[in-house]
Amino acid sequence: MSDQSPESSTNDDQQAAKAPQNDVVWQPTAEEMGFLQTSDVEPNNRVHLGNWTEGAPVRWSFQNACQIVPSAEIYRGSGKPTVFKEIPTELNHIEFTTYDGDDMTVEQMLAQTYTDGLLVLHQGKLVNEQYFNGLQPHSKHLMQSVTKSLVGTLACILMEQKRLNPDKLVEDYVPELAHSGYGDATVRQVLDMTTSILYQENYGVVSELTMHEASAGWRPRTGQLEGLPEAQALFLQSLRKEPGRKHGGRFAYISCNTDVLGWIMERATGERLPQLFSDLIWSHLGAEENCHMLVDSWGLSAASGGMNATMRDLGRFGQMLLQGGTYNGHQFLSETTIKDIRTNGSRNLWKRGEGSGIGYLMPKGSYRNQWWVTDFDSKAFYAIGIHGQHIYIAPEAEVVIVKVSSQPNAITPEYTQNSLYGFEAIVKHLATKGTGLFK
């Protein structure tokens, strides 16, 4: 399937978002805008640590994050890559109704939401693969919080191996956190985002999130961030509980939980997270490429958002989960664990909590083991990351969708809505007849 490079017509994010729905308005590429990291680029267009996570520079930086922040390699193993049978299928024409009641096609959704790539598997076959903004099949893309779901899956494997106990306290694994807000939290509460840690997940302003990013080496520790801890381990120890709230009372999505989870997993096994990923997942997938995890100055992984991988390999990962934990002749985890992800998230805690700005789209949804679970017709579960990263898995319809993007703003609700509704339209279009999944 060929690389596509649609022409772009505007530099204005808001103008593109409000464009008539019958138009296909492609966003400018990094090359067209001149945002690069070279010695001869215009100084205002040079991508660096101070600007790479927001605005137009993300069009370049999300395909080159490992040139900005240190990373650790996750080895693919020595085996041959699995080969997808390709059955090219046109999907861009599919129409759906947006959350706001407008008509939109999949192509319009891809154009509007700064898509860098789309990959769709149906019944294990590669039916659609599109690349934009210079992305190539071998290109690794920053996955932001999609990483959380990969880390959660790794934790599930460790729990099945009895190397990680979800009922133990965080301090049992990481004594350094005993006097922090995490001291009396359980691993399960960390996994399911039900801790009561005081942490504002706010972008573009000084918040616990931006302070966390600075300690992880994602932002300069200058200005209002000057004097912050030089590593995540120190920052995480400084976090406290929200006054008057106990752990386990409601769902509250905060990125620090997953970085604590990564630290717990390293202590539980005595191995660094990238090595665990290679040993237990990546080296058995039949992956085409090594992937990379961003790390801080002390070598602790950015478990909440640091994975860089190709779409095809992420598709293999999604297909493994769709197939009940088995892929490429290897049993990664049990069907029982995948059923747990899909059915054991607490809807009551979800209703009482904060759905990270998307809970209103699925009021009967849930969250389990770092995975989002929809209440859509497809019964899909999915991973999602800021700036437009997705792995969408609909087992009954036998569909896996991977979408990578470089949206200038961390969260644009309209883009998230339209992406999820577009995925549902693709799933319905591809669903095997006679399954009874869709009426």
N, C-alpha and C positions, 0 to 999 in steps of 0.2 A: 504494500500500500504506500502510495507516494507521499512525500513531504508536501505540505501545502503552505503557501505564503500569501494569504489574502492581503490586498491593499488596505491600508488604514486611512482614515479621513479626518481624525480629530485628535487633539491633545487634551481635550477637556473631558474629565471623567464624568462630570455631571451632565454635560451635553449629550454624551454617548448614552448615559443611563436613561435620558428622557427622549431619545430619538424615537420616531414613529415605529411601531411594532412591525410594520410591513417592510421596513428597511433593514439591511444587514450592514451595520457600521462596525468595521473591524478596528481595533485599537492599534495605535502605533507600536512598532517593535522597538526593542532596545537599540538596535542599529540605526533605525530611522531617527530616533531621538538623540542619538550620539552618546548614550550612557554606557560607558565602558570602564575598564580599569587598566589603562595603558599610560605610558609616559607622555604621549603626544595628544591626549584627549584634552578638550577644553576644561580648565580647572573646575568650573561650575558643574561639569558633567561627569567628573571623575567619581567612581563609586568607591566608598571607603567605609571604615567602621562607624563613622558618625552619621551615615545616611542610608545604609544598605537595607534597612528593615522597613522603610516607609516611603511612600510616594513613587515617582517614576523610576528611581534606581532599581526597584525590585524586579523590573522587567529583565534586567541583566543579572542581578545578584542571586536570584533564586535558582539559577542554573549554574552559579559559580560560588556558592556559599563557602566552599572549602578553600577558596582563595582569600577569604576574609577572616574566617574564624578557624582556629586549629581543629583538626578532625582526626578520628581514628578509623582505620580501614576495617571493614567487615568482610572477611574472605568468603568467596563463593564456593570454595572447594575445588577439587580437581576433576570432578565428573563432567560429562558432556551436558550442555544446556538442553532442557526439554524443548521440543519443537512444536509450535502451535500449528494445527491445521488451519489454513486461512480460507474463509468463505466470505469475501467482501460483500458487505450489505450496506445499502444506502440508508442512513438514519437521519440525515440533516433535515429532510423534508417533514419529519414527524411533527405534528402540531399538538399543542397542549394549552390549557388555560392557566394563566399565572394566578398567584395568590390574590392579586388585585383585580382579577377578572378579565385581563387582556388576553388576546390571542398571540401566541408566539410559536415559532418553530425551534427545533433543536439548534439549527444553524444560527439563528438570531441569539439564542441563549449563549452559545459558544462565543460569538462575537462580542456580545455585551459584557461578558464576565471575564475578559482578559485571559482567555484560555490559551495555555501553552501546549496542551496535548489532551487527547481523549482516546481511551482504549476501552473496547467493549468485547467481552467474552460471552458466548452463548453456547451452552452445553460443552464447554471446554474448548470451543473453537474461536479463533480470532475473527470476529465479524466486522469490526470497524477500528481503524487506527488512524488518527490524524495528528499532525504536528504543525505548530505555529511558532512564531517569534524565535526562530532559529533552533528550536528543540529538535533533537534527533533520537532515533531508537536507542542509541548508546548513552544519551545524555542523562546525567543524574540531576534530579530536581529536589529542592528542599521541600520537605513534606509538612513542616510545622507540626500542628497537633495531631495529624494522622499518626505521627510517631507514638503518641500515647497508646493507641490501640495496638500497635505492634509490640510495644513494651508490655501491655496488658496480656497479650497472647503469650509472650515469653514467660510471664509470671504464672499463667495457667499451666504451662508445661512444667515449670518447677514445682507447682503445687501437686500435679499428678505424680511427679517423681518423689514427692515427700521431702523435697529440699527446701520448701517454703511453706510455712504454716500460716494461713490467713487469720487464725484466731489469736496468734501471738501479738504482743504489743510492739509498737515500733521500737521502743527503747531496748527490747530484747535483742534486736538485730543491730541497732545503731545506738550505743550508749550515749554518744555525743548529743543525741536529741532528747535525752531524758528530762532535761529542764526546759525544753522548748514547749510550744503548744502541742507538739506531737507526742509528748511523753506517755500519755495514757490513751492514745489512739491505737486501734488495731490495724493490722495490715489490710483486713477486709474493708475497713472504713476508708483507708487510703485508696484502695483499688476502686471502690465504688463512688468516690468523691462525696463522702458524707462526713468529712471532718469539719470541725468548727473553727478552723484557722482563720485569723484575721488577715485577709489578703484580698486586695481589690484588683480584679483582672481588667484594668483600664489601660487603653492604649493612647498614645499621644500626649499623656500628661505624666507627671511624676506620681507613681503609685507603687505598691509592692511589686507589681509585675515588671515595671521598668527598672526598679531597683534590682530585682531578681536577674533581669537580662544583663544589667551592668556587671553583676557579680559573676555571671556566666561568661563574660567576655563578649557579649553581643552588642554592647554600647560602651562608649568611652566613660570612664568614671571621672567626669569633669562637671563643672557647673553645679547644678543642684544634686548631681549624683556623686560629687567628689567625696572621698572618704568612706565610701561603701566598702564592704568586705571584698577581698580580691578573688574569692572563690565561692561557689555555690554552697559548699559544706558549711562555711561560716555564716552565710546569709540564712540558710535554712534553720540554723540553730537560734537565730534571732527572732524567729516568728513566734507569735503568741496566739492563744485562743481568743475568740470573740467573747467579750464579757457576757455572762449569763446564758451561754449556749453550750450544750454538751455535744460531744461527738456522736454521730449516728442519728441526729434528729431530722435532717433534711438533706436533699441533694444540693450541693454547691460546687460548681465547676471551677477549680482553681489549679493552675499549672504546677504550683509548687508540690502538689501531692504526687505527681508522676516523677518528679526529680527525687523526691524522698523514696518512692518505690524503687527507682533505679539503684539508689544507694543501698536500700535494704537487700536487693537481689545480689548486689556485689558482695555484701557482707555475708549473706546466707550461703553463698557458693565459693567465696574466695577467688572469684574470677571477675575481670572487668566486663562491663555490659557488652561492648563490641565483640569480645571473644565468645560470650554466651550466645549472642545472636548468630555468630558463625557456626558454633558447635551444634546448636539445637535447631536452627531454622535455615539460615542462608546456604549452608554447605550441602543441604539435602533437597533444596527446591529445584535444582537444575537451573539455577539462575544464570543469566548471560553475563552479568557484571558483578564485581564487588560493589558493595555500597559503603557509605561513610556516615559516621556519627560525629556531630560536632561535640567538642569537649572543652572544658574550661582550663584555667591555668594549672589546676591541680590534677587534671586528667579525668575528672568526673563527667560522665556523659550528660548531654542535654536531653534527658529522657523524655522531656515534655514536648520537644519540637525539633530535634537535631538530625533526624534521619534524612539522608540524601540517596535516592535510588532511581532506577529507570522505571518507566511505566510498565514495561513488559514484566519485569521482575515483581513489581507490586501486583500485577495481574495474576502471576503465579501464586503469590501469597494469598490473594483473595480466593482463587480457585481452590486452594488447599482447604480453606475454611468452608467453602461451599460444599466440598466433597466429604464433609464430616471429619476433617482433620487428616486425611490421607492424600498424598500427592507424590508423583514421581517414585512410586514404590516404597514410600516411607510413611510411617504412622507418626505424625507430629503430636497430636493430642486426640482425645477421645470425642466421639459424638456426644457423650454425656456432658462434657465441658462446653461444647458449642451450644447445646440445648440450654445449659445453665446461663450462658451469655444472653440467649434470645428470650428466655422466659422467667428468669429469677431476679431481674432488676425490680426494685420496689416502685410501683406506680404511685403509692402514697407519698414516699419521700420525694419523688419527681414533682408531684403536684405542689408539695410544700416548698419546693426548692427553686433554683434558678437554672433554667434550661439554656444558659449561655446564649440568650437572645434568640433561640430557635424553638424553645419549648412550646410556644403558642402554635407552631405548625403541626404538632403532634401531642395534643393534651393527654393522650393515653400512652405516651411513649415511656421509655425507661432508660436506665444507664447501668451497665454491669461490666466489671472487669475492664474498664476503660473503653468500652464500646457503646455507641449510641444505638438504641433500638426503636424503630419507627412503629407507629400504629397505622401506617399506610396499608392499602390493599395488598401490596406485594409482600408484606411481612418482612421487609428488608431490615438488615442492621448495617451500620456503617461507621467509618472513621471520617473525621472532618478536621481540617486545619484552616487557620486564618489565611486570608488572601486567596482563598479558593482552591484548597486541596481536598480531594475526596477519594475514598475507596467505598463503593456501594455494592452490597452483596444481597442478592435476592435468591435464596436457595430453591424455593418452590418453582420459580421461573427459570432457574439455572443460568442466571445472569450475574456477571461481575462487571462493574464499571469503574474505571480509574480516570480521574480528571485532575490535571495539574494546571495551576494558573499563577498569574503574577498581578493580582489586583492591587492598585496603589494604596488602598485603605485596608486595614486589618479586617474590619467587619463592615460590609455593605449589605444590610438585610435583604434588599431587593435581589442582589446577586445570589445570595444563599437560597432564598425562596425559589427563584427561577431555576437554579441548578437542580435542587432536589425534585421539583415538579417535572423538570425535563428528564431526570433519571427515571422517574416513575413512568413517564410516557414511553421511554425506550424499553423499559421492562415489559410494559403491557403490549407493546408492539411485537416483542420477540417471544413472549411467553408461549410455551407449547400449548396447542389447542387441546381441549379436553381435560385440562388439569383442574378445572373448577375454581381456579385462583381468582379469575376476573369474571364478573357477570356481564 
